[in-house]
Amino acid sequence: MEPSNDHERQIARLFDERALSQGKLDYAAVPAVTAQLKFMMTRSDSEFLIAYLHWRMNNPIQNANDAGSGNS
């Protein structure tokens, strides 16, 4: 799922950073991510935030340490 503007890129980056630091994502990530945003979210931003969270939960980031272990 590719972000299409700066707001979406920031949302995706924050979710990805959280996923990497915590090893997983859940709905508790939403307030943590929104608290870090440097802009007021529009309806479109909010829709992307939820869609990206669902997508990232179903498509986890593979940690670089796990990539070579054969545990994909």
Backbone as JSON Lines, residues from 0, in Angstrom:
{"i":0,"aa":"M","n":[0.87,-1.17,0.0],"ca":[0.0,0.0,0.0],"c":[0.91,1.22,0.0]}
{"i":1,"aa":"E","n":[0.84,2.0,-1.03],"ca":[1.71,3.14,-1.2],"c":[1.01,4.44,-0.8]}
{"i":2,"aa":"P","n":[1.63,5.22,0.08],"ca":[1.1,6.55,0.4],"c":[1.16,7.44,-0.84]}
{"i":3,"aa":"S","n":[0.19,8.36,-0.95],"ca":[0.14,9.2,-2.15],"c":[0.44,10.67,-1.88]}
{"i":4,"aa":"N","n":[0.68,11.04,-0.62],"ca":[1.01,12.43,-0.32],"c":[1.83,12.49,0.97]}
{"i":5,"aa":"D","n":[2.27,13.69,1.35],"ca":[3.14,13.85,2.52],"c":[2.48,13.39,3.81]}
{"i":6,"aa":"H","n":[1.19,13.68,3.99],"ca":[0.49,13.25,5.2],"c":[0.48,11.73,5.29]}
{"i":7,"aa":"E","n":[0.13,11.09,4.2],"ca":[0.09,9.62,4.18],"c":[1.47,9.02,4.4]}
{"i":8,"aa":"R","n":[2.5,9.64,3.84],"ca":[3.86,9.15,4.04],"c":[4.26,9.23,5.52]}
{"i":9,"aa":"Q","n":[3.89,10.31,6.18],"ca":[4.22,10.45,7.6],"c":[3.46,9.41,8.43]}
{"i":10,"aa":"I","n":[2.2,9.19,8.13],"ca":[1.4,8.17,8.83],"c":[2.04,6.8,8.64]}
{"i":11,"aa":"A","n":[2.37,6.45,7.41],"ca":[2.97,5.15,7.13],"c":[4.31,5.0,7.84]}
{"i":12,"aa":"R","n":[5.14,6.04,7.82],"ca":[6.45,5.99,8.47],"c":[6.3,5.74,9.97]}
{"i":13,"aa":"L","n":[5.36,6.44,10.61],"ca":[5.16,6.27,12.05],"c":[4.67,4.87,12.39]}
{"i":14,"aa":"F","n":[3.74,4.34,11.61],"ca":[3.28,2.96,11.85],"c":[4.41,1.97,11.64]}
{"i":15,"aa":"D","n":[5.19,2.17,10.59],"ca":[6.3,1.25,10.3],"c":[7.36,1.3,11.41]}
{"i":16,"aa":"E","n":[7.67,2.5,11.89],"ca":[8.64,2.63,12.99],"c":[8.13,1.92,14.24]}
{"i":17,"aa":"R","n":[6.85,2.08,14.52],"ca":[6.26,1.42,15.69],"c":[6.28,-0.1,15.52]}
{"i":18,"aa":"A","n":[5.96,-0.57,14.33],"ca":[5.97,-2.02,14.07],"c":[7.36,-2.59,14.27]}
{"i":19,"aa":"L","n":[8.37,-1.87,13.8],"ca":[9.75,-2.35,13.94],"c":[10.21,-2.32,15.4]}
{"i":20,"aa":"S","n":[9.82,-1.29,16.13],"ca":[10.29,-1.17,17.51],"c":[9.55,-2.12,18.45]}
{"i":21,"aa":"Q","n":[8.28,-2.42,18.15],"ca":[7.49,-3.26,19.05],"c":[7.28,-4.67,18.53]}
{"i":22,"aa":"G","n":[7.65,-4.9,17.28],"ca":[7.54,-6.25,16.72],"c":[6.17,-6.6,16.18]}
{"i":23,"aa":"K","n":[5.17,-5.76,16.44],"ca":[3.82,-6.02,15.92],"c":[3.01,-4.73,16.01]}
{"i":24,"aa":"L","n":[1.86,-4.74,15.38],"ca":[0.94,-3.6,15.45],"c":[-0.41,-4.08,15.93]}
{"i":25,"aa":"D","n":[-1.1,-3.22,16.66],"ca":[-2.49,-3.47,17.02],"c":[-3.19,-2.11,17.08]}
{"i":26,"aa":"Y","n":[-4.44,-2.12,17.48],"ca":[-5.21,-0.87,17.47],"c":[-4.7,0.15,18.49]}
{"i":27,"aa":"A","n":[-3.94,-0.29,19.48],"ca":[-3.36,0.64,20.45],"c":[-2.35,1.58,19.79]}
{"i":28,"aa":"A","n":[-1.9,1.23,18.59],"ca":[-0.95,2.07,17.86],"c":[-1.6,3.36,17.36]}
{"i":29,"aa":"V","n":[-2.91,3.36,17.18],"ca":[-3.59,4.52,16.59],"c":[-3.38,5.79,17.42]}
{"i":30,"aa":"P","n":[-3.71,5.8,18.72],"ca":[-3.48,7.05,19.46],"c":[-2.01,7.43,19.56]}
{"i":31,"aa":"A","n":[-1.13,6.44,19.64],"ca":[0.3,6.73,19.7],"c":[0.77,7.4,18.42]}
{"i":32,"aa":"V","n":[0.3,6.92,17.28],"ca":[0.69,7.5,15.99],"c":[0.07,8.88,15.81]}
{"i":33,"aa":"T","n":[-1.21,9.01,16.09],"ca":[-1.86,10.31,15.86],"c":[-1.28,11.39,16.77]}
{"i":34,"aa":"A","n":[-0.81,11.01,17.96],"ca":[-0.21,12.0,18.86],"c":[1.1,12.56,18.3]}
{"i":35,"aa":"Q","n":[1.74,11.82,17.41],"ca":[3.02,12.26,16.85],"c":[2.87,13.04,15.55]}
{"i":36,"aa":"L","n":[1.68,13.08,14.98],"ca":[1.48,13.77,13.71],"c":[1.64,15.28,13.89]}
{"i":37,"aa":"K","n":[2.22,15.9,12.9],"ca":[2.49,17.34,12.94],"c":[1.45,18.12,12.13]}
{"i":38,"aa":"F","n":[0.28,17.54,11.93],"ca":[-0.77,18.2,11.15],"c":[-2.13,17.75,11.66]}
{"i":39,"aa":"M","n":[-3.14,18.53,11.34],"ca":[-4.52,18.15,11.64],"c":[-4.97,17.18,10.55]}
{"i":40,"aa":"M","n":[-5.5,16.05,10.97],"ca":[-5.91,15.05,9.98],"c":[-7.24,15.44,9.33]}
{"i":41,"aa":"T","n":[-7.28,15.2,8.04],"ca":[-8.52,15.33,7.28],"c":[-9.24,13.99,7.3]}
{"i":42,"aa":"R","n":[-10.42,13.95,6.77],"ca":[-11.15,12.68,6.66],"c":[-10.34,11.68,5.83]}
{"i":43,"aa":"S","n":[-9.76,12.15,4.75],"ca":[-8.94,11.3,3.89],"c":[-7.74,10.75,4.65]}
{"i":44,"aa":"D","n":[-7.09,11.58,5.47],"ca":[-5.96,11.12,6.27],"c":[-6.41,10.03,7.25]}
{"i":45,"aa":"S","n":[-7.55,10.25,7.89],"ca":[-8.08,9.27,8.84],"c":[-8.4,7.94,8.16]}
{"i":46,"aa":"E","n":[-8.98,8.01,6.98],"ca":[-9.29,6.79,6.24],"c":[-8.01,6.05,5.85]}
{"i":47,"aa":"F","n":[-6.99,6.8,5.43],"ca":[-5.72,6.17,5.09],"c":[-5.1,5.54,6.33]}
{"i":48,"aa":"L","n":[-5.14,6.24,7.47],"ca":[-4.56,5.73,8.7],"c":[-5.13,4.35,9.05]}
{"i":49,"aa":"I","n":[-6.44,4.21,9.01],"ca":[-7.07,2.93,9.34],"c":[-6.77,1.88,8.27]}
{"i":50,"aa":"A","n":[-6.83,2.28,7.01],"ca":[-6.54,1.33,5.93],"c":[-5.09,0.85,6.0]}
{"i":51,"aa":"Y","n":[-4.17,1.77,6.3],"ca":[-2.76,1.4,6.38],"c":[-2.51,0.49,7.57]}
{"i":52,"aa":"L","n":[-3.13,0.78,8.7],"ca":[-3.0,-0.08,9.88],"c":[-3.45,-1.49,9.55]}
{"i":53,"aa":"H","n":[-4.62,-1.63,8.95],"ca":[-5.12,-2.97,8.58],"c":[-4.16,-3.65,7.6]}
{"i":54,"aa":"W","n":[-3.7,-2.9,6.6],"ca":[-2.79,-3.48,5.61],"c":[-1.49,-3.92,6.27]}
{"i":55,"aa":"R","n":[-0.93,-3.06,7.13],"ca":[0.35,-3.39,7.76],"c":[0.2,-4.55,8.74]}
{"i":56,"aa":"M","n":[-0.96,-4.68,9.4],"ca":[-1.19,-5.81,10.3],"c":[-1.22,-7.12,9.5]}
{"i":57,"aa":"N","n":[-1.72,-7.06,8.27],"ca":[-1.79,-8.24,7.41],"c":[-0.52,-8.45,6.6]}
{"i":58,"aa":"N","n":[0.34,-7.42,6.54],"ca":[1.61,-7.47,5.79],"c":[2.71,-6.94,6.67]}
{"i":59,"aa":"P","n":[3.11,-7.7,7.69],"ca":[4.1,-7.2,8.64],"c":[5.45,-6.92,7.99]}
{"i":60,"aa":"I","n":[6.15,-5.97,8.57],"ca":[7.5,-5.67,8.14],"c":[8.38,-6.81,8.62]}
{"i":61,"aa":"Q","n":[9.21,-7.31,7.73],"ca":[10.12,-8.38,8.11],"c":[11.39,-7.74,8.64]}
{"i":62,"aa":"N","n":[11.74,-8.05,9.87],"ca":[12.95,-7.53,10.49],"c":[14.15,-8.04,9.7]}
{"i":63,"aa":"A","n":[15.15,-7.18,9.51],"ca":[16.34,-7.57,8.75],"c":[17.03,-8.79,9.36]}
{"i":64,"aa":"N","n":[16.97,-8.93,10.68],"ca":[17.57,-10.09,11.34],"c":[16.84,-11.39,11.01]}
{"i":65,"aa":"D","n":[15.52,-11.29,10.76],"ca":[14.72,-12.47,10.44],"c":[14.8,-12.84,8.98]}
{"i":66,"aa":"A","n":[15.17,-11.89,8.12],"ca":[15.13,-12.1,6.68],"c":[16.04,-13.24,6.24]}
{"i":67,"aa":"G","n":[17.19,-13.39,6.86],"ca":[18.12,-14.42,6.44],"c":[17.98,-15.72,7.18]}
{"i":68,"aa":"S","n":[17.05,-15.8,8.13],"ca":[16.94,-16.98,8.96],"c":[16.06,-18.08,8.36]}
{"i":69,"aa":"G","n":[15.35,-17.74,7.29],"ca":[14.46,-18.72,6.69],"c":[13.13,-18.86,7.42]}
{"i":70,"aa":"N","n":[12.83,-17.95,8.33],"ca":[11.58,-17.99,9.09],"c":[10.58,-16.99,8.55]}
{"i":71,"aa":"S","n":[10.25,-17.05,7.29],"ca":[9.35,-16.07,6.73],"c":[7.92,-16.52,6.74]}
